[in-house]
Amino acid sequence: TDARQLQKSHQRFRTVMWALGYPIVAAMGYHVYSWNYMFLMTSIVLLVTRIHIFIFVIESPRFYLIKNDVETAKKSFKALAALTKANLDFDKIDIVDAGK
């Protein structure tokens, strides 16, 4: 499914970033002598290696329900169910506004 492929690609990306992180930091430590620049370079590397969080993390279904986007909330439920290997039939489930 799409969620499993997304999980595998996310795992591969994390592995690659982990493997590349140590040599990058070692090279920075060798070439950068000022603590101010070292802090700046480390922040840039951290930003680049953590950008996958903003791309691959699934939004909460609650967020979509607060925004009254029921269809996207169902898609989010399906993706989360696939990640947890839950057997749920979302086509038969109706999401009802409890506030009414």
C-alpha positions as CSV (number, residue, x, y, z in Angstrom):
1,T,0.0,0.0,0.0
2,D,1.0,3.7,-0.2
3,A,1.5,4.0,3.5
4,R,3.9,1.1,3.6
5,Q,5.9,2.5,0.7
6,L,5.9,5.8,2.4
7,Q,7.2,4.2,5.6
8,K,9.9,2.3,3.8
9,S,11.1,5.4,1.9
10,H,11.1,7.4,5.2
11,Q,13.2,4.7,6.8
12,R,15.7,4.7,3.9
13,F,15.9,8.5,4.1
14,R,16.6,8.4,7.8
15,T,19.3,5.7,7.3
16,V,21.0,7.7,4.6
17,M,20.9,11.0,6.6
18,W,22.3,9.1,9.7
19,A,25.1,7.6,7.7
20,L,26.0,10.9,6.1
21,G,25.7,13.0,9.3
22,Y,28.8,11.8,11.0
23,P,31.2,12.4,8.2
24,I,29.7,15.8,7.6
25,V,30.0,16.8,11.2
26,A,33.6,15.5,11.4
27,A,34.5,17.6,8.3
28,M,32.9,20.6,9.8
29,G,34.8,20.2,13.0
30,Y,38.0,19.9,11.1
31,H,37.5,23.0,8.9
32,V,35.5,25.4,11.1
33,Y,37.5,26.9,13.9
34,S,35.1,29.4,15.3
35,W,32.3,28.3,17.7
36,N,29.9,30.7,16.2
37,Y,30.3,29.3,12.7
38,M,30.2,25.7,14.1
39,F,26.9,26.5,15.7
40,L,25.6,27.9,12.4
41,M,26.8,25.0,10.4
42,T,25.3,22.4,12.8
43,S,22.0,24.2,12.7
44,I,22.0,24.1,8.9
45,V,22.9,20.4,8.8
46,L,20.1,19.7,11.4
47,L,17.6,21.6,9.3
48,V,18.5,19.6,6.2
49,T,18.5,16.3,7.9
50,R,15.1,16.9,9.6
51,I,13.2,18.3,6.6
52,H,11.7,14.9,6.0
53,I,9.5,15.4,9.0
54,F,7.7,18.2,7.3
55,I,7.2,16.1,4.1
56,F,6.4,12.6,5.3
57,V,4.6,12.9,8.7
58,I,0.9,12.2,8.4
59,E,-1.4,14.9,9.8
60,S,-3.7,13.9,12.6
61,P,-7.3,13.1,11.6
62,R,-8.4,15.3,14.4
63,F,-6.8,18.3,12.7
64,Y,-8.8,17.6,9.5
65,L,-12.0,17.1,11.4
66,I,-11.6,20.4,13.2
67,K,-11.2,22.0,9.7
68,N,-14.4,20.2,8.6
69,D,-12.4,18.2,5.9
70,V,-14.0,14.8,6.4
71,E,-12.6,13.2,3.2
72,T,-9.0,14.1,4.0
73,A,-9.6,12.9,7.6
74,K,-10.7,9.5,6.2
75,K,-7.6,9.3,4.1
76,S,-5.5,10.1,7.2
77,F,-7.3,7.4,9.1
78,K,-6.6,4.9,6.3
79,A,-2.9,5.8,6.2
80,L,-2.6,5.5,10.0
81,A,-4.5,2.2,10.0
82,A,-2.1,0.9,7.3
83,L,0.9,1.9,9.4
84,T,-0.5,0.1,12.4
85,K,-1.7,-2.9,10.4
86,A,-5.3,-2.4,11.6
87,N,-8.1,-4.1,9.6
88,L,-10.7,-1.3,9.4
89,D,-13.3,-0.7,6.6
90,F,-13.5,3.0,6.4
91,D,-16.0,3.0,3.5
92,K,-18.7,1.8,5.9
93,I,-17.8,4.2,8.7
94,D,-19.6,7.5,8.9
95,I,-18.0,10.4,10.7
96,V,-20.7,12.3,12.6
97,D,-20.3,15.8,14.2
98,A,-20.9,15.1,17.9
99,G,-21.4,18.8,18.5
100,K,-24.8,18.9,16.7
